[in-house]
């Protein structure tokens, strides 16, 4: 990577992020490389694909525009995967605060002076954020129940993912509330066996179903029970009024009961 970037005058700054930037303790042979490329002109890298092959045999690729960040190119190789974020050098000049450790791989123009590791302390969720998580969770579970009754397992699985995404958020908040808001819960459940309580790992495993109706109902029930427990515990720490989930749980039971009538 360094040799390629050094030879390409368009590439001015390369920053390594992700688990590899954290050091050996966070890396295994399956870890991705997360690289940020700050260039004079993004177009050649965004519009062309020949450069992918400079790092190995390409299997497949995902080309994402990421409107809220910068375009990324996820390239899967025979022996690994590299996530390339591509941005103009102007983005680096404006300054970038990283929430997690990073490493400067190459800096041709001193742009790294505009990068820093954020010291902003982690904060608990606001009451609005907490309320949104709760409402989105139970909304997804209500729709999942309807999908089960209608015999729509694919859509039920979609809603299961939506609900458990909110459940994971609540699991993260629960751990931070008990261990400190700077407690590292990684991202998208990564390294969950390391930071998540073992009993919650076990409970979370029962919140995912196969395509059978019985298993979907059991997973839905397990997900609701775990979310209910953790949201109540976290609300107490945050001094937020606990959400009364009883009416929602009764409605889920009513919906699932329709199938048996």
N, C-alpha and C positions, 0 to 999 in steps of 0.2 A: 504493500500500500504506500509506504513512504517513498519508495523508488518511483512509482507511477505518479504520485502527486508532485514530487520534486521535478519531474520531467515535464509536467503539464503546466505551462505558464498561466493557464486559466485558474488553476487551483491555488489559492493563497493561504488558506487555513484549514487544517483538519483536526477535529476534536473527537476523541473517543469518549463515549458515555456508556450507560448501561452497566450490567453486572461485571463485564471485563474490566471496566475502569475502577471497580471497587477492590480488585485484587484477587489473589488465588483462592481465598476462602469462599468467594461467591461464584467461582467458575468451575465448570466441568467440560468434558469433551464435546458436549452438545450445545454449549453456550453460543449465542449469536454475537456477532460484532455489530455494534451500533456506532456509526460514523457520521459526523456532521461535516459536510464539505461546503466551505464558503468560497465562492468563486466570483470572478469578474463578470462572467456572462453565464447564467444558468442554462440558457437554451441548448447548447451542445450536449450537455449531460441529460437534460430532460427530454429532448427530442430524439437523441440518438441512443442506440443500444450496443453498439460495437464495444464500448469501453467496459461493459459488464465482464467480458471474457478475459480481461486483464488479470483477474483474480482467481480464475479456475474455470472448470467446465460448468456452464450454466444449465440447470435443469428446468426451472420455471421462474417466473417473476411476478411481482405484484407492483403496479405503478399507481401510487396514491397521490392525489392532489393536496389533501390535508389543508383545506381553506383556512382553518384556524391556526395553522402553524406554518410549515414550509413543505413543499412537495417531497415525497420520499419514494425511494425505489428499493423494494425488498427483493433481493436476489438470492435464490436458493441454488447452491452449488453441490457438487458430488460430496464434498466433505464439510459442508457447513452452510451458513446463511449470513449474509451481510445486509444490514439495514442502512441505506445511504439516505441521509437528509441533505437536500441540496438547496442552498440559499445564496443570495448575493452577499458580497463582503459588506455592503451597507448595513445589513442586519447585524453583523458582528460589531461594526463601528458604533452602532447605537447602544451597544452594551447588552450583555446577556447574563442573567443571574441563574445559576444552576441549583436546583434543589438537592441534587445528589452529586457525589464526587465525579470529576471528569479528568481527562488527561489530554494535553495538547500534543498531538502527534507531529504536526508540522506547522510552522508559523513563519511565513516569508516576509511579513510586513509589520510585525509587532502588534498584530490585532489581538493577541491573547491578553494584552493589557486591559482590554474592554470586557473581559470575562471574569466572573468571580463566583464563588460558592456562597449562596445566600445564607445569611445568618438569621433570617426572619424566623422567629419561633413558630412551631406548629401550633395551630389553634383548634379548638373544638368546633364542631358544627354549630351553625347558628340555629335558632329555633325554626326558622323557615326551612333550612336545609334538612333538619331532622324530620320535620313534618312532611316534606316532599318525599323523602325516602320511605316513610311509613305508608303514605298514600299510594305511591307507585307500587310498593310491594303488594299491598292487599288488592289493588286494582288488577294486577297481573294474576293473582291467585283466583280472584273471582272469575276472570275470563278463562283461566285454565280449567276451572271446574265446569264451566259451560262447554268447553271444547271436549272434555272427557265424556260428558253426557251425550253430546252430539256425535260421538264416535269420530272425532277429528284429532287423531294422535299427533299429527305433524304440527298443527297449530297449538296443541296443548304443550308440546315441547318448546315451541317458540316462547310461549308465555311462562313456562317453567324457567327458561333462561332469563327472561326479564325479571321475574321475581327473585331468583337466586343471585342476580347481579346486585339487587338492593340488599339481599341478605348478606352478601359478602361485605358490602359497605357497612352494614350494621355490625358485623363481626369485627371489622377493623376498628370502628369507633369504640366498641366494647373493650377491646384490648388496650387501646390508647387511653380510655377513661380509667382503666385499672393500673396501667403501667407507666402512664405519662404520655402526653400528647406528642412527644418526640419519638415514641416507640416506633420502630421501623416495621411496617406491615407490607412492604414491597409494593407490588402492582399486579392487579388481576389475579391475585391468589398465588403468585410466585413464591416459592420456598415456604409454603404454608406449614409444612411439617416442622419448620424451624421456629416460626414466630407464633403460630396458633396453638392454643391449649389442646392437648391431645384428645380430651373428651369432646371438644368442639369439632376437631377434625373428624372424629368418628361420627358425630351427630350430623355434620354437614354432608358426609358421604351417603346418608340415608335420604337426602333431599333431592336426589337425582333418580330418575326413573328410566325404565325401558319403554317399549311401546304398548305394554299390556295395560289394560284398564285398571286392574287391581293394583299394579305397581305404581301407576301414576297417582292413584288416590292415596296410597301410602306415602309417597314422596311429598305430595302436596300437604298432607297432614303433618309430616315431620318438619317440613320447611316452616309452616305456620307456627308450630310449637317452639321451634328454635328461635325464630324471629321474635315471637311474643316475649320469650324469656329475656333475650338479650336487649331488646328495645326498652323493656321495662327497667332492667338493671342500669342501662346507660342513661335513660331519662332521669333516674334518681340521682346519678352523679352530676348530670347537667342541670339539675333542679328545674326540669321541664315537666309539665303535667303529662302523666302517662296516657297514652292513647287507649281508649276502651275498645279492644278488638272483639269483644263478645258478640256484638251484633253482626260483624262481618263473618265470624266463625259460624254463627248460626245460619247465615245466608249460604255459606259454602256447603254446610251440611244439608240444607234444604235443596240446593241445586243438585248435589250428588244423590240425594234421595229420590229425585225425579226419575232417575234411570231405573230404580228398583220398583217403581209403581206400575 
